[in-house]
Amino acid sequence: MTDVPATPAATLTRARAIALGHGLHYVYTGNVHDTEGDTTFCPHCANAVIVRDWYNILNYRIGDDGRCRECGGAIAGRYQHFDKAFGARRIPVRMAATSA
């Protein structure tokens, strides 16, 4: 789709606002510098639990049990403790074979 211009950041922001307004909790703008649009908010207390700027994690407030460190509310997803800083780098992912 190299013949199609990139979607303007304002359109992505507006689409995110519409989705949030309809009750979705985990909506991100993606592919643009938009810290607000890349941040994960707790659906229970509305505090920022993962603040991102593209691939850089600026703040992480989820416990190893997948709960908000402010209110204890469950955050959808899979979580584990990580010791190294996470940023714009490639991370190998092992894909397990599945049987159909």
GUDO-250519 format. One record per residue: residue number from 1; residue in three letters; x, y, z of N, C-alpha, C, CB in turn. Coordinates in pm, 1 decimal. Atoms other than C-alpha are relative to their C-alpha. Last residue first. Glycine has a CB too. Layout:
N
+------+------+----------+----------+----------+----------+----------+----------+----------+----------+----------+----------+----------+----------+
! roke ! baba !     n.xx !     n.yy !     n.zz !    ca.xx !    ca.yy !    ca.zz !     c.xx !     c.yy !     c.zz !    cb.xx !    cb.yy !    cb.zz !
+------+------+----------+----------+----------+----------+----------+----------+----------+----------+----------+----------+----------+----------+
!  NUM !  Ala !        X !        Y !        Z !        X !        Y !        Z !        X !        Y !        Z !        X !        Y !        Z !
...
+------+------+----------+----------+----------+----------+----------+----------+----------+----------+----------+----------+----------+----------+
***
This chain:
100
+------+------+----------+----------+----------+----------+----------+----------+----------+----------+----------+----------+----------+----------+
! roke ! baba !     n.xx !     n.yy !     n.zz !    ca.xx !    ca.yy !    ca.zz !     c.xx !     c.yy !     c.zz !    cb.xx !    cb.yy !    cb.zz !
+------+------+----------+----------+----------+----------+----------+----------+----------+----------+----------+----------+----------+----------+
!  100 !  Ala !    133.6 !    -39.0 !     45.2 !   -463.3 !  -2882.9 !   1403.7 !    -96.4 !   -116.2 !      5.2 !      5.6 !     55.6 !   -140.9 !
!   99 !  Ser !     59.8 !    107.1 !     79.6 !   -149.5 !  -2935.6 !   1605.3 !   -143.2 !     39.7 !    -35.5 !      2.9 !   -136.4 !     77.2 !
!   98 !  Thr !    132.5 !     39.1 !    -43.5 !     46.2 !  -2635.0 !   1718.0 !    -52.1 !   -111.6 !    -88.5 !    -95.7 !    119.7 !     -1.6 !
!   97 !  Ala !     77.7 !     67.7 !    104.6 !    417.0 !  -2571.4 !   1696.7 !   -135.1 !    -40.2 !     56.7 !     75.9 !   -124.9 !    -55.0 !
!   96 !  Ala !     19.9 !    142.5 !    -21.4 !    543.2 !  -2326.7 !   1955.6 !    -82.5 !    -57.5 !   -114.5 !    -68.9 !    -26.3 !    136.1 !
!   95 !  Met !    135.9 !     41.5 !     32.3 !    666.0 !  -1990.0 !   1835.7 !     -9.8 !   -150.7 !     17.2 !    -39.4 !     42.5 !   -144.8 !
!   94 !  Arg !      5.5 !    141.2 !     35.0 !    977.2 !  -1861.3 !   2007.8 !   -146.3 !    -37.5 !    -22.1 !     65.4 !    -89.2 !    111.1 !
!   93 !  Val !    121.6 !     61.1 !    -52.9 !    998.5 !  -1482.6 !   1998.7 !     -1.6 !   -144.0 !    -48.1 !   -129.6 !     77.8 !    -45.5 !
!   92 !  Pro !     40.5 !    125.9 !     60.4 !   1331.1 !  -1308.2 !   1955.7 !   -121.9 !    -58.0 !     69.9 !    114.6 !    -99.7 !      3.5 !
!   91 !  Ile !      0.9 !    102.1 !   -103.5 !   1330.5 !   -947.3 !   2069.7 !    -42.3 !   -130.7 !    -64.7 !    -94.9 !     38.5 !    118.3 !
!   90 !  Arg !     65.9 !    125.4 !     36.2 !   1425.7 !   -675.3 !   1826.3 !     13.6 !   -100.0 !    113.7 !     59.3 !    -57.9 !   -130.4 !
!   89 !  Arg !    -94.1 !    103.8 !     40.9 !   1507.2 !   -337.3 !   1967.9 !    -78.5 !   -125.7 !    -33.0 !    105.8 !    -27.9 !    111.0 !
!   88 !  Ala !      9.5 !     27.7 !    142.9 !   1328.6 !     -9.3 !   2033.6 !    110.2 !    -97.1 !    -41.5 !      9.2 !    130.7 !    -81.9 !
!   87 !  Gly !     -1.7 !   -113.8 !     91.2 !   1306.2 !    -22.7 !   2409.2 !     -9.8 !    -44.5 !   -143.7 !    125.4 !     82.1 !     19.8 !
!   86 !  Phe !     61.7 !     39.1 !    126.2 !   1263.1 !   -241.6 !   2713.8 !     -2.7 !    121.2 !    -90.1 !   -143.4 !    -57.3 !     21.2 !
!   85 !  Ala !     79.3 !   -106.3 !     61.4 !   1498.7 !   -193.2 !   3005.0 !    -52.3 !    -49.0 !   -134.0 !     83.7 !    130.0 !    -17.5 !
!   84 !  Lys !    -69.8 !    -89.2 !     92.0 !   1615.2 !   -521.2 !   3152.6 !    -94.2 !    106.7 !    -51.7 !     60.2 !    -78.5 !   -116.5 !
!   83 !  Asp !   -108.6 !    -71.3 !    -66.7 !   1476.7 !   -689.1 !   3463.6 !     67.9 !    102.5 !    -89.3 !    101.9 !    -97.9 !     49.5 !
!   82 !  Phe !   -113.2 !    -16.2 !     90.4 !   1138.5 !   -815.0 !   3346.3 !    102.3 !     89.7 !     68.2 !    -44.9 !     59.6 !   -137.7 !
!   81 !  His !   -103.8 !    -91.5 !    -45.1 !    867.9 !   -962.7 !   3569.5 !    108.5 !     10.5 !   -107.2 !     60.3 !    -47.1 !    135.1 !
!   80 !  Gln !   -105.9 !     66.4 !    -73.7 !    581.6 !  -1130.2 !   3386.6 !    103.5 !    105.0 !     37.8 !     64.0 !   -115.5 !    -83.4 !
!   79 !  Tyr !   -106.6 !    -80.7 !    -57.2 !    251.3 !  -1020.7 !   3245.9 !    101.0 !    -88.1 !     70.1 !    -56.4 !    103.3 !     96.7 !
!   78 !  Arg !    -93.3 !     92.5 !    -64.4 !    -15.8 !  -1163.0 !   3019.8 !    119.2 !     81.0 !     46.3 !     44.0 !   -115.9 !    -96.9 !
!   77 !  Gly !   -128.0 !     26.4 !     65.0 !   -309.2 !   -941.9 !   2929.5 !     79.1 !   -104.5 !     74.1 !     80.8 !    126.7 !    -11.4 !
!   76 !  Ala !      1.4 !    109.0 !     98.2 !   -619.7 !   -777.8 !   3076.3 !    137.4 !    -14.9 !    -63.8 !   -107.1 !     25.3 !   -108.8 !
!   75 !  Ile !    -26.7 !    -57.6 !    130.4 !   -546.5 !   -557.8 !   3379.0 !      7.7 !   -116.1 !    -99.6 !    132.8 !     85.9 !      0.5 !
!   74 !  Ala !    -61.6 !     86.8 !    100.3 !   -701.3 !   -673.2 !   3706.3 !     12.9 !     74.5 !   -132.7 !    -82.6 !   -129.7 !    -18.6 !
!   73 !  Gly !     88.4 !     49.3 !    105.6 !   -773.3 !   -401.2 !   3963.0 !     75.6 !    -82.1 !   -103.0 !    -70.2 !    116.1 !    -68.3 !
!   72 !  Gly !     10.4 !    145.6 !     -5.6 !   -537.8 !   -374.5 !   4261.2 !    -91.5 !    -59.5 !   -105.1 !    -47.4 !    -41.2 !    134.1 !
!   71 !  Cys !    129.9 !     41.6 !    -55.3 !   -602.2 !     -1.3 !   4305.3 !    -16.4 !   -151.5 !     11.7 !   -111.0 !     54.8 !    -85.6 !
!   70 !  Glu !     71.6 !   -104.5 !    -73.5 !   -263.7 !    165.6 !   4256.9 !   -125.0 !    -54.3 !     68.5 !    -38.1 !    113.7 !    -94.0 !
!   69 !  Arg !    -66.5 !    -22.1 !   -129.7 !    -33.8 !   -124.2 !   4161.6 !    -67.2 !    109.6 !     82.2 !    146.3 !     36.0 !    -21.8 !
!   68 !  Cys !    -41.1 !   -138.8 !    -15.5 !   -277.2 !   -228.4 !   3888.1 !     62.1 !     17.8 !    138.6 !   -120.8 !     96.7 !    -20.1 !
!   67 !  Arg !     92.4 !    -93.0 !    -64.7 !   -294.2 !   -606.6 !   3867.5 !     61.9 !    138.8 !     11.8 !    -40.0 !    -51.9 !    138.6 !
!   66 !  Gly !     84.9 !    -62.9 !    100.5 !   -129.4 !   -852.1 !   3628.3 !   -101.2 !     97.5 !     57.7 !    -71.8 !   -104.7 !    -77.1 !
!   65 !  Asp !    128.3 !     71.0 !      2.7 !      9.9 !  -1080.6 !   3903.7 !    -97.8 !     62.7 !    -99.9 !    -62.3 !     -0.8 !    139.8 !
!   64 !  Asp !    -21.6 !    127.0 !     68.4 !    365.5 !   -960.0 !   3833.8 !   -128.7 !    -81.2 !    -11.2 !    105.9 !    -80.9 !     72.6 !
!   63 !  Gly !    -70.8 !    102.5 !    -75.2 !    243.6 !   -615.5 !   3936.5 !     16.3 !   -126.9 !    -81.9 !    -73.2 !    -30.6 !    129.7 !
!   62 !  Ile !     77.7 !    123.5 !     -9.5 !    149.2 !   -346.6 !   3687.2 !     84.2 !   -101.1 !     75.3 !    -41.2 !    -54.2 !   -141.7 !
!   61 !  Arg !     65.8 !      7.9 !   -130.6 !    277.9 !     11.9 !   3723.9 !    -94.6 !   -120.1 !      8.5 !    -77.2 !    129.1 !     27.8 !
!   60 !  Tyr !     65.5 !    130.5 !     -3.6 !    531.8 !     43.8 !   3440.5 !    -56.2 !    -21.1 !    140.2 !     99.3 !   -115.0 !    -39.0 !
!   59 !  Asn !     49.2 !     28.3 !   -135.0 !    660.8 !    389.2 !   3342.3 !    -80.2 !   -129.2 !     -5.1 !    -87.2 !    118.4 !     55.6 !
!   58 !  Leu !    -43.5 !   -108.3 !    -87.7 !    861.3 !    512.6 !   3042.1 !    -43.2 !    -21.9 !    143.9 !    -53.9 !    132.0 !    -49.8 !
!   57 !  Ile !     90.1 !      1.0 !   -115.1 !    840.5 !    197.7 !   2829.6 !     54.7 !    101.3 !    100.0 !    -12.2 !   -144.3 !     64.2 !
!   56 !  Asn !    -61.0 !    -27.4 !   -129.8 !   1015.3 !    276.9 !   2502.9 !   -106.3 !      2.2 !    109.4 !     76.5 !    133.6 !     -3.1 !
!   55 !  Tyr !    -40.3 !    125.4 !    -63.5 !    872.3 !    106.0 !   2196.6 !     62.6 !     20.6 !    137.2 !     96.8 !    -73.3 !    -88.7 !
!   54 !  Trp !    -31.3 !    102.0 !     99.7 !    671.6 !    406.5 !   2072.6 !     36.9 !   -127.6 !     73.2 !    115.6 !     45.7 !    -94.8 !
!   53 !  Asp !    -25.9 !    -89.5 !    111.8 !    662.1 !    636.5 !   2373.1 !     59.5 !    -89.4 !   -107.6 !     97.0 !    121.8 !     39.3 !
!   52 !  Arg !    -92.0 !     31.1 !    108.8 !    499.3 !    420.8 !   2636.4 !     19.4 !    121.4 !    -90.5 !    -51.6 !   -119.5 !    -81.4 !
!   51 !  Val !    -18.8 !   -121.4 !     80.1 !    335.9 !    467.1 !   2976.4 !    107.8 !    -31.4 !   -102.9 !     39.9 !    125.0 !     89.9 !
!   50 !  Ile !   -115.8 !     14.5 !     88.4 !    206.7 !    142.4 !   3123.3 !      5.0 !    125.2 !    -86.4 !     -8.8 !   -131.7 !    -88.3 !
!   49 !  Val !    -72.5 !    116.1 !    -51.2 !    -22.6 !    162.2 !   3429.6 !    119.0 !    -37.1 !    -87.9 !    -93.7 !   -118.6 !     11.7 !
!   48 !  Ala !    -86.1 !     55.9 !    103.4 !   -162.4 !    511.6 !   3379.6 !     78.6 !   -116.2 !     59.0 !     95.6 !    108.0 !    -58.1 !
!   47 !  Asn !   -141.3 !    -36.6 !     -7.1 !   -430.5 !    566.4 !   3643.9 !     76.0 !    -65.0 !   -114.8 !     61.0 !    -41.6 !    135.8 !
!   46 !  Ala !    -41.0 !    -92.9 !    106.0 !   -796.4 !    537.9 !   3536.0 !    144.4 !     49.4 !     11.6 !    -91.6 !    117.9 !     -0.1 !
!   45 !  Cys !    -29.7 !   -127.1 !    -67.5 !   -904.9 !    368.7 !   3864.1 !     49.0 !    109.1 !    -95.5 !    104.0 !    -22.6 !    107.4 !
!   44 !  His !     66.5 !    -11.4 !   -130.2 !  -1082.0 !     55.8 !   3734.9 !     21.7 !    136.3 !     64.9 !     49.6 !   -109.0 !     93.3 !
!   43 !  Pro !    142.9 !    -24.6 !     20.3 !  -1003.5 !     50.7 !   3360.1 !    -76.9 !     19.4 !    130.2 !    -60.4 !   -114.1 !    -76.9 !
!   42 !  Cys !     78.2 !     95.9 !    -78.2 !   -633.6 !     97.8 !   3442.3 !   -148.4 !     28.9 !    -21.8 !     36.8 !      7.5 !    152.3 !
!   41 !  Phe !     60.4 !    -52.1 !   -121.8 !   -479.3 !    303.2 !   3163.5 !    -77.9 !   -110.6 !     69.3 !    -91.6 !    120.2 !    -30.9 !
!   40 !  Thr !    105.3 !     88.0 !    -51.5 !   -239.0 !    175.2 !   2898.4 !    -48.2 !     57.0 !    132.4 !     51.4 !   -147.6 !     17.3 !
!   39 !  Thr !      3.6 !     34.1 !   -141.4 !    -43.4 !    452.2 !   2728.3 !   -116.6 !    -92.4 !     31.7 !     -8.9 !    126.1 !     84.4 !
!   38 !  Asp !    -73.0 !    125.3 !    -18.3 !     28.3 !    461.2 !   2354.2 !     -7.6 !    -51.3 !    143.4 !    144.8 !     18.3 !    -39.9 !
!   37 !  Gly !     64.7 !    104.6 !     78.0 !   -237.0 !    725.5 !   2276.8 !     68.4 !   -135.1 !      9.5 !     -6.5 !     41.2 !   -142.2 !
!   36 !  Glu !    135.3 !     20.9 !    -53.7 !   -116.7 !    952.8 !   2557.1 !    -68.9 !   -116.6 !    -70.7 !    -84.8 !    128.5 !    -14.7 !
!   35 !  Thr !    -12.4 !     65.8 !   -129.6 !    247.5 !    908.3 !   2450.7 !   -136.3 !    -28.6 !     60.9 !     82.5 !     85.5 !     94.9 !
!   34 !  Asp !    118.0 !    -44.2 !    -74.1 !    165.5 !    988.9 !   2089.6 !      0.1 !    -72.0 !    133.9 !   -132.7 !    -28.1 !    -79.8 !
!   33 !  His !    -42.5 !    -40.2 !   -134.4 !    462.7 !    958.8 !   1854.4 !   -120.2 !     60.9 !     70.4 !    120.5 !    101.4 !     -4.9 !
!   32 !  Val !    -22.7 !   -143.7 !     -8.7 !    293.9 !    780.0 !   1564.3 !     51.2 !     29.8 !    141.0 !   -131.3 !     81.7 !    -32.4 !
!   31 !  Asn !    -77.1 !    -48.3 !    114.6 !    285.9 !    413.1 !   1457.4 !     12.5 !    151.9 !     -9.5 !    -61.7 !    -50.6 !   -124.7 !
!   30 !  Gly !   -100.5 !     78.1 !     70.7 !     21.1 !    323.5 !   1715.3 !     60.5 !     70.0 !   -120.6 !    -59.3 !   -127.9 !    -43.6 !
!   29 !  Thr !    -12.0 !    -63.5 !    130.9 !   -299.4 !    501.6 !   1823.2 !    102.6 !    -73.4 !    -85.9 !     39.1 !    148.1 !     15.2 !
!   28 !  Tyr !   -125.5 !    -71.8 !     19.2 !   -382.7 !    262.3 !   2105.5 !      4.7 !     61.4 !   -139.2 !    120.1 !    -93.6 !     21.4 !
!   27 !  Val !     -1.2 !    -51.0 !    137.0 !   -708.4 !    124.0 !   2246.4 !    123.7 !     88.3 !    -14.6 !   -132.2 !     79.8 !    -33.8 !
!   26 !  Tyr !   -138.6 !      9.2 !     44.0 !   -726.5 !    -92.6 !   2559.4 !      7.4 !     36.0 !   -148.7 !     57.5 !   -142.9 !     26.0 !
!   25 !  His !    -98.5 !    -42.7 !    -99.1 !  -1043.0 !     -8.9 !   2750.7 !    142.2 !     10.3 !    -53.9 !     -1.7 !    -94.3 !    115.1 !
!   24 !  Leu !   -120.6 !     82.2 !     12.9 !  -1324.9 !    -18.1 !   2495.5 !    106.7 !     54.9 !     94.1 !     51.8 !     -2.2 !   -147.9 !
!   23 !  Gly !    -24.5 !     96.3 !   -106.0 !  -1640.6 !    142.3 !   2632.5 !    119.2 !    -91.9 !    -16.5 !   -116.5 !    -81.0 !     15.3 !
!   22 !  His !     92.1 !    112.6 !     13.2 !  -1786.6 !    324.9 !   2333.1 !     33.3 !   -113.2 !     96.4 !      1.7 !    -52.0 !   -142.1 !
!   21 !  Gly !    134.3 !    -47.4 !    -29.9 !  -1618.7 !    652.9 !   2427.4 !   -105.7 !   -108.7 !     -8.5 !    -35.8 !    110.8 !    -92.8 !
!   20 !  Leu !      5.4 !    -14.4 !   -145.9 !  -1283.8 !    473.1 !   2430.5 !   -139.4 !     43.9 !     44.2 !    105.9 !    101.6 !     48.7 !
!   19 !  Ala !     -2.5 !    134.8 !    -57.9 !  -1345.1 !    363.2 !   2070.2 !     -8.3 !      5.1 !    152.3 !    127.1 !    -74.4 !    -42.9 !
!   18 !  Ile !    129.9 !     62.4 !     27.9 !  -1446.1 !    715.5 !   1963.4 !     -6.6 !   -137.8 !     65.1 !    -24.1 !    -11.4 !   -153.1 !
!   17 !  Ala !     99.4 !    -64.7 !    -87.3 !  -1142.7 !    868.3 !   2135.5 !   -138.9 !    -60.6 !    -20.4 !     -4.4 !    152.0 !    -26.8 !
!   16 !  Arg !    -22.3 !     50.5 !   -135.9 !   -913.6 !    616.5 !   1962.8 !   -103.0 !     58.1 !     96.0 !    142.5 !     34.0 !     48.0 !
!   15 !  Ala !     50.0 !    137.9 !     -1.6 !  -1063.9 !    700.3 !   1622.3 !     15.9 !    -61.6 !    139.2 !     74.3 !    -85.7 !   -105.1 !
!   14 !  Arg !    146.8 !     -6.6 !      0.0 !  -1008.6 !   1073.2 !   1689.9 !    -61.3 !   -140.9 !      6.0 !    -50.5 !     74.8 !   -126.0 !
!   13 !  Thr !     41.3 !    -49.7 !   -131.4 !   -645.1 !   1015.4 !   1785.0 !   -151.7 !      5.2 !     10.5 !     59.6 !    139.1 !     26.3 !
!   12 !  Leu !    -22.9 !    109.0 !    -95.0 !   -587.4 !    803.2 !   1474.4 !    -46.0 !     40.3 !    140.2 !    149.3 !    -39.6 !      2.0 !
!   11 !  Thr !    102.5 !    100.8 !     28.1 !   -746.3 !   1071.7 !   1255.6 !     12.9 !   -117.1 !     96.5 !     10.7 !    -49.5 !   -145.5 !
!   10 !  Ala !    127.2 !    -50.9 !    -54.2 !   -532.6 !   1342.0 !   1418.0 !   -113.5 !    -98.6 !    -23.2 !    -35.2 !    135.2 !    -63.4 !
!    9 !  Ala !      2.6 !     25.4 !   -144.7 !   -219.4 !   1135.2 !   1348.3 !   -131.4 !     46.5 !     61.7 !    117.8 !     70.2 !     68.9 !
!    8 !  Pro !    -43.5 !   -110.5 !    -86.1 !   -295.6 !   1146.8 !    975.1 !    -14.2 !    -35.4 !    148.7 !    -81.2 !    126.8 !    -31.6 !
!    7 !  Thr !    114.6 !    -56.2 !    -71.2 !   -327.1 !    806.4 !    803.0 !     48.8 !    112.7 !     90.2 !    -74.3 !   -109.4 !     83.0 !
!    6 !  Ala !     15.9 !     40.0 !   -140.4 !    -25.3 !    753.6 !    580.7 !   -123.2 !     67.2 !     60.4 !    126.6 !     36.0 !     82.0 !
!    5 !  Pro !    -68.3 !    -81.4 !   -101.7 !    -72.4 !    816.3 !    208.0 !    -28.5 !    -51.8 !    141.8 !    -43.8 !    147.6 !    -11.7 !
!    4 !  Val !    100.3 !    -64.0 !    -86.3 !   -177.3 !    527.2 !    -18.5 !     73.2 !     82.6 !    105.8 !    -94.5 !   -106.8 !     67.5 !
!    3 !  Asp !     64.2 !   -105.3 !     77.9 !     51.0 !    428.2 !   -309.3 !   -105.4 !     76.8 !     80.0 !    -63.5 !    -59.6 !   -123.5 !
!    2 !  Thr !    -87.9 !   -116.9 !      5.7 !    282.9 !    235.9 !    -78.0 !    -60.0 !    114.4 !    -79.3 !    132.5 !    -38.1 !    -59.9 !
!    1 !  Met !     81.8 !   -118.5 !      0.0 !      0.0 !      0.0 !      0.0 !     86.5 !    125.3 !      0.0 !    -93.3 !     -0.5 !    119.5 !
+------+------+----------+----------+----------+----------+----------+----------+----------+----------+----------+----------+----------+----------+
***
